[in-house]
C-alpha cells in the first residue's frame, strides 16, 4: 500500500552545515496497518513525513502509494489521498471559519459544490451536527463557533475529523497530541483509534510516548540517524515493556535514546 524505498535527503549539501537526514530509508506498509514511529531528536521522523506528504523532494529513492509512484507528485495533488495532523492544533483548521464552514470546505470537494454559501444547506448542517457529535465534545451545538475559539483539544479533534471526513488512503499523525493536556490528549488518541479502525485507514503516527508507541496500532518502528533500526510487531511487540524497548534501542544503535520527553514519558 505504501512503499518508501531507498529514501535519501540531505539539507544544505556541500556546505559546512550539511545534514544527511534520511539515509537510504526503507519502509513498507500494508493496507489498513497502523504503525507508530519513535526515535531520538533529529532521527528524520518529520522529514520522512514531509517527503511522503510532498512538502520536500527526496534526493534519491521512491515513494509508492497504492501502486502509484508519487515521488515527484505535487503536494496539493497528494493531499487528495494523504491526510495529516501536526503537533500544533492550530494548523489544521481555518481559524476565522466556523466549525460548519471548516467542515463545508472539506465536504464541498466531495459534493462538487465549491461555493461555500451553497455548501451550507440545511441538510448539510444536520449531517455536520451528526458527524461532530461523534467527538462527544458538545460541538454539535456550536457549529457556528469560529475554530479560533475552541480549546486545543477540541480543535485537534476537529482537525482529525476534517482529515478523515473523506477517508484518505494514508493518514500521517505528526505528534498530534504532544501540545495537548493529558485529558485532551487521551480523548484525541481514543478518537484516533476509533476513526482509523472504523474506516480501516492506513496510518503512520510519530509519537514521543513509548507507551503509545507500544499500545496503539499494529507495529512499532524506531528510527535512528535517518534509518529504521527496529521494526516490531505481533507477540514480540505485545510482550515488550517501555523499559524493554529502551534497552532494545540501546542494543541496536549502541546509544541511549536522547529525547528528554521520551525518557520522561517512559
C-alpha positions in Angstrom: 0.0 0.0 0.0 2.8 2.4 1.0 6.4 1.7 -0.1 9.3 4.0 0.7 12.5 2.7 -1.0 16.0 4.0 -0.6 14.9 7.4 0.6 17.7 10.0 0.9 17.5 13.6 1.9 20.4 16.0 2.8 19.9 19.6 3.7 22.5 22.3 2.8 24.5 19.8 0.9 28.1 20.8 0.1 28.2 23.4 2.9 29.7 23.3 6.4 26.1 22.8 7.7 25.4 19.7 5.5 22.9 17.4 7.3 22.0 14.0 5.9 18.6 13.4 7.5 17.4 10.3 5.5 20.0 7.8 4.6 18.6 5.1 2.4 15.4 4.5 4.5 13.1 1.7 3.5 9.6 1.2 4.8 6.6 -0.9 3.7 3.0 -0.7 4.9 0.1 -2.9 4.0 -3.4 -1.5 3.6 -5.1 -0.8 7.0 -1.9 -1.0 9.1 -1.4 1.5 11.9 2.4 2.0 12.5 3.8 4.1 15.3 7.2 5.7 14.9 9.6 6.7 17.7 13.1 7.9 17.7 15.6 10.4 19.0 15.5 14.1 18.1 16.9 14.5 14.6 16.3 10.9 13.6 14.4 12.0 10.5 10.8 11.3 11.5 9.2 14.6 10.4 11.5 14.7 7.3 10.1 11.3 6.4 6.6 12.7 6.8 7.4 15.8 4.8 8.8 13.6 2.0 5.7 11.4 1.9 3.4 14.4 2.0 5.2 16.2 -0.7 6.5 19.1 1.4 10.1 18.4 0.4 11.6 16.5 -2.6 13.8 13.5 -2.0 17.4 13.5 -3.2 17.1 9.8 -4.0 14.7 6.9 -3.7 11.0 6.5 -4.4 7.6 6.7 -2.7 4.8 4.4 -4.0 1.2 4.9 -2.6 -1.4 2.4 -3.6 0.6 1.3 -6.6 1.1 4.8 -7.8 4.6 6.4 -7.9 4.1 9.7 -6.1 7.8 10.5 -5.7 7.6 13.7 -7.9 3.9 14.3 -7.5 2.9 17.9 -6.3 1.9 18.3 -2.7 -1.6 19.6 -3.4 -2.3 16.6 -5.6 -1.1 14.2 -2.9 -3.4 15.9 -0.4 -6.3 14.2 -2.0 -5.0 10.9 -0.8 -3.0 11.8 2.2 -4.3 13.4 5.4 -2.0 14.9 8.0 -2.2 16.2 11.5 0.6 18.3 13.1 1.7 18.9 16.7 0.2 22.4 16.6 -3.6 22.1 16.8 -3.9 25.5 15.0 -2.5 24.2 11.8 -5.4 22.0 10.7 -8.3 24.4 10.7 -9.2 27.8 9.2 -9.3 29.9 12.4 -11.8 32.6 11.2 -14.2 30.0 9.8 -16.8 28.4 12.0 -16.9 24.7 12.7 -19.5 24.1 10.0 -17.6 26.2 7.5 -14.5 24.2 8.1 -16.5 21.0 7.5 -18.1 22.5 4.4 -14.7 23.2 2.9 -13.8 19.6 3.0 -17.3 18.3 2.2 -17.6 20.6 -0.9 -14.7 18.7 -2.5 -16.7 15.6 -2.5 -20.1 17.1 -3.3 -18.6 19.3 -6.0 -20.4 22.3 -4.7 -17.4 24.6 -4.3 -19.2 27.8 -3.4 -19.3 27.8 0.4 -22.7 29.5 0.7 -24.2 26.8 -1.4 -22.4 24.0 0.6 -24.2 25.1 3.8 -27.6 23.8 3.1 -30.0 22.7 5.9 -29.4 19.0 5.3 -25.7 19.5 5.3 -25.9 21.3 8.7 -27.8 18.3 10.0 -25.2 16.0 8.6 -22.3 18.1 10.1 -24.0 18.1 13.5 -24.3 14.3 13.4 -20.7 13.9 12.4 -19.4 16.3 15.0 -21.5 14.6 17.7 -19.2 11.5 17.4 -16.5 13.6 19.0 -18.6 13.7 22.2 -17.4 17.2 23.0 -20.7 19.1 22.7 -19.6 20.8 19.4 -22.7 19.8 17.6 -24.5 22.6 19.3 -21.7 25.1 18.5 -21.4 24.7 14.7 -21.4 28.5 14.2 -18.5 28.9 16.6 -15.2 30.1 15.0 -12.5 27.4 15.2 -10.2 30.0 16.9 -12.4 29.9 20.0 -12.1 26.2 20.5 -9.7 24.7 23.1 -6.6 22.9 21.8 -8.1 19.5 22.3 -11.4 20.5 20.6 -9.5 22.0 17.7 -7.3 19.0 17.2 -10.3 16.6 17.4 -12.0 18.7 14.8 -8.8 18.6 12.6 -8.8 14.8 12.9 -12.4 14.8 11.8 -11.6 17.1 8.9 -8.7 14.9 7.8 -10.9 11.8 7.8 -14.3 13.1 6.8 -13.4 11.7 3.4 -11.2 8.7 4.5 -7.7 9.2 3.0 -5.6 6.4 1.6 -2.9 7.3 4.2 -3.1 9.3 7.4 0.1 10.9 8.8 0.0 11.9 12.5 3.0 14.0 13.5 3.0 14.0 17.3 -0.6 15.3 17.1 -1.3 15.1 20.8 2.1 16.5 22.1 0.8 20.0 22.7 -2.4 18.9 24.5 -3.1 18.5 28.2 -3.3 14.8 29.3 -7.1 14.7 29.4 -7.4 16.2 25.9 -4.5 14.1 24.6 -6.2 10.9 25.7 -9.5 11.9 24.1 -7.9 12.6 20.8 -5.9 9.4 20.9 -9.1 7.4 21.6 -10.8 9.2 18.7 -7.8 8.4 16.5 -8.1 4.7 17.3 -11.8 4.7 16.7 -11.8 6.6 13.4 -8.8 4.8 11.9 -10.3 1.4 12.8 -13.8 2.2 11.6 -12.6 3.4 8.2 -9.6 1.0 8.0 -7.2 3.9 7.3 -3.6 3.1 6.8 -1.8 5.2 9.4 1.7 6.4 10.4 2.0 8.1 13.8 5.0 9.8 15.2 4.9 9.8 19.0 7.1 10.9 21.9 5.3 8.5 24.2 6.8 5.0 24.4 3.6 3.6 26.0 1.6 5.0 23.0 4.1 3.6 20.6 3.6 0.1 22.0 -0.1 0.2 22.7 -1.5 1.8 19.6 -1.7 0.3 16.2 -0.1 -2.9 14.8 3.6 -2.2 14.6 6.3 0.0 16.2 9.2 1.3 14.2 12.2 3.0 15.6 14.3 5.5 13.6 17.9 6.5 14.2 20.1 8.8 12.0 17.8 8.6 9.0 17.2 4.8 9.0 14.8 2.3 10.6 16.8 0.3 13.2 13.9 -1.6 14.7 10.5 -2.9 13.4 8.5 -4.8 16.0 5.0 -6.3 15.7 2.9 -9.3 16.9 3.7 -11.1 20.1 7.1 -9.6 20.3 5.6 -6.1 20.5 2.8 -7.2 22.8 5.2 -8.5 25.4 7.7 -5.6 25.3 7.7 -3.1 28.1 8.7 0.6 27.7 12.0 -0.1 29.5 12.5 -3.2 27.3 12.1 -1.0 24.2 14.7 1.4 25.5 17.1 -1.4 26.2 16.5 -2.9 22.7 17.2 0.6 21.2 20.5 0.8 23.1 21.5 -2.6 21.9 20.7 -1.8 18.3 22.5 1.6 18.0 24.8 1.5 21.0 23.4 4.8 22.2 20.8 5.9 24.7 17.6 7.4 23.4 18.4 11.1 23.7 14.9 12.7 23.7 14.1 14.0 27.2 10.4 13.9 26.5 10.5 10.2 25.6 12.6 9.3 28.6 10.2 11.2 31.0 7.2 9.6 29.3 8.6 6.1 29.7 
